[in-house]
Amino acid sequence: MAESVSYWICSCGKSNLKSSKKCAECEKRRPRRWLIYGAVLVAAVVGIAMLSPAPPQPKTALNLPAAQQDFLSEIEAFQSQVSLSPNSLALRELIQTRDTQIANIASPEGWSGIVLGIQSVQGKGGISIDIGGVNLLAGVHLSYGLDTLIPSSQSTVYDMLLSLRRGDKVTFSGDFESHNGSAVEMSYTGQAAVSNPEFLFTFRSLEPAPSLKD
């Protein structure tokens, strides 16, 4: 179960497995003072970040709008570049460039995805959506002080969460959450940040895809 896994949080903001002596993102050695804080942080965010155990949905399984297809094509191009990266420093620069570009894209409108999970966190609603090998999360990042959980006061979106199930296809609009000019990637390892990235996302609208209404 997720609660039995321990993590530590590096000063760069990335979460790492307890067994790792170095940060998977910046390769700094694990400082002892972060061990307890890391366990507290994961208790708050793991419910959202671990909502996505299912394998990524292929783009052919989704009827994606053109802007979303372009976005996923850029992600795939980035993954191809990573395979040519000569070292971890170069990899970190590639990830930083990707996340900066994502923070500057136009707000997604009418994008499509598959619900991976819905959960109650801090009295609000959290959701994870696979948009085609990339997951978007309504969650929290405590070390950055960011919270995109959906409160009941956001009634239209919150009420929709109450009716959705894992595996439902949805359409949505919103914004990638950013910190210091970069999209906030929530994976615990650098490998996951490349192969199946998870981005903190603010949902402005959410509804079943048309095929679910028919």
N, C-alpha and C positions, 0 to 999 in steps of 0.2 A: 504494500500500500504506500501511497505517496508520503504519508505522515511519518513513515519509518526511515525515510531517506534524509540525510543531513547534507547541508550545503554551506559553503562560506562565500561571502561577498567581497570581491576585490574592490580596491579604491577606485577602479575605473568604472564600477557599476555592474560588472558581469557576475553572474552566479556560477559557482563551480562545485563539482562533486567533492565531498569531504575527503576522499582518497587522493585528490589532486593536490600536489605540493606547489604547483605553479598555476597561475591564471591562464585559462585557455585562450583568453583574448589578448592580454598584454604581456604574459609570461612573468609577471611579478610573483615572488614567492609569497606563500600564504602567511600573513601576520596572525599571531595567536589571538589578538584582541578581536578579530572578526568572527571567530568561531561561534560564539554565543549569539552575536547579532545576526549572523547568517541564518541560524535556526529560527530566530524570531521572524525574520523577513520572509522565509519560505513558508512559514505557517500562514502568513497573510496572503501570499500570491500563488502558492502551489495549486490551490483549488482551481484557479483559472488557467495557469500555465500548463497544467497537466491534463487539461480537458481534451487533449488531442492525440490519443493513442492510435487512432485509425490511420491507415496509410493515405497519402495524398490522393485526391480525386483527379483522374486524368482530365485534361481540358476537353477531350471529346465527350466526356460525360456531362458537361455543363454547356448551356447555351450562353456564352459569354459576350458581353458588349465589346465593341472594338477597342475602347480605351483599356479595358481590363486585359484583353488579349495582348495588347501592346505592352502593358505592365509586366505580364508574366513572361513575355518574350525577352524583356530586358533582364528579368531575374535569371532566366536560362542562359542568357549571354554572359552574365556575371559569373554563373557557376562554371561556365566553360573557361573563363579567364582564370578562375581559382585553380583549376587543374594545371595551369602553367606557372603558378606562383612559385618562385624559387625558395621562399622562406616565410616564417611567421610574420615578420615585419611587413613584408610585401602584402601578405594576406590581410593583415590588419588595415592597411591603407586601402585595399580594395573594398573591404567591408565598410569602412568609413565613407568612402566615395559613394557606394551604393546607398547607404542610409541617408546621406546628405541629399542625394538626388530624389529619393523617395519623399523626403520632407518638403520638397519644392514642387511636387507634381500637383496638378489640379485636383480638387476634392473629388473623390469617387462618387459618381451618381448612377444609381441603378445597376450597381455591380451585383454579381450572382455568386452564391456559394452553398456549401452543405454544412448544416449545424453539426458540430462535433460534440458539444456539450453545453449545458446551461446550469448555473449554480448560484446559490445565495452566498454572498460575501459581504460582511460588514453591513447586513441589512439591505443590501442593494443587489441588483441582478448582474451576473457576469455571463458572458457568452463567448464561445470560440467557434469561428467559422473558417472552413477550408475553402479558399477561393481558387484552388488549382495548384496545390503544392506549396502554397503560402497560407499561413493561418493569421487571422485577424482576431484580436482579443479585446473584450471590454474587461479591464482588470485594473490592477494597481502596481506601481513601481515605487516602493517606499523610499529607496535611497535617492530617487529623483523628486519625490513628493508629488507624483502624478497619479491621478485617479480618473479612470474613464468608466467606472461601474455605472450602471443605469439605475437611478433612483426612481421610486414610485411617482415622484412629482413629474417625471418625464413620462407621463401616463400612456401615450400612444405606443411608444417603444416598449415600456415596461409591461403593459398589458399583453403585448404580442409575445413577450418571453414566456408568459404564463401558459400559452397555448402550443408552443413549439416543442418538438421532440428531436432527439438525436437522429440524424439522417435526413431531416426535412431540408428541402431546397428553399432558399430564401433570396430575396433581392434587398438591397440596402444602399444607403448613402451615408456619408460621414467624412471624417478626416483622420489621416495618420497623425497620431500624437508625436510631438517632437520635443527634443531637449538639446539646447545649444546648437540648434540648426540641423539636427539629425533625427531621423525616425528612430523610435525606441524599439529595439529588437530585444525580445524577452527570453530567448533560448538560454539554457544553462551551459552549453558548450559551444566552442567555435565551430565544430563540425555541424551541429544542428543549425547554427545561424546561417550556414551556407546551404545545406541540403534541404532543410524544411524550416525556413525562418518564420518567426512568430512576431508580429508587430502589434504594439498597443494602438488601439483604434477607438475613436469617439463615434458612436453610432447616432446619427440624427434621424434616420428612418429605418424601419425594418418591417418586412411583410413577407408572407408566403409567395413563392414564385407563382406565376400564372398557372402553371400546370397543376399546382396543388389546389387551386380554386375551382378548376373545372370538374 
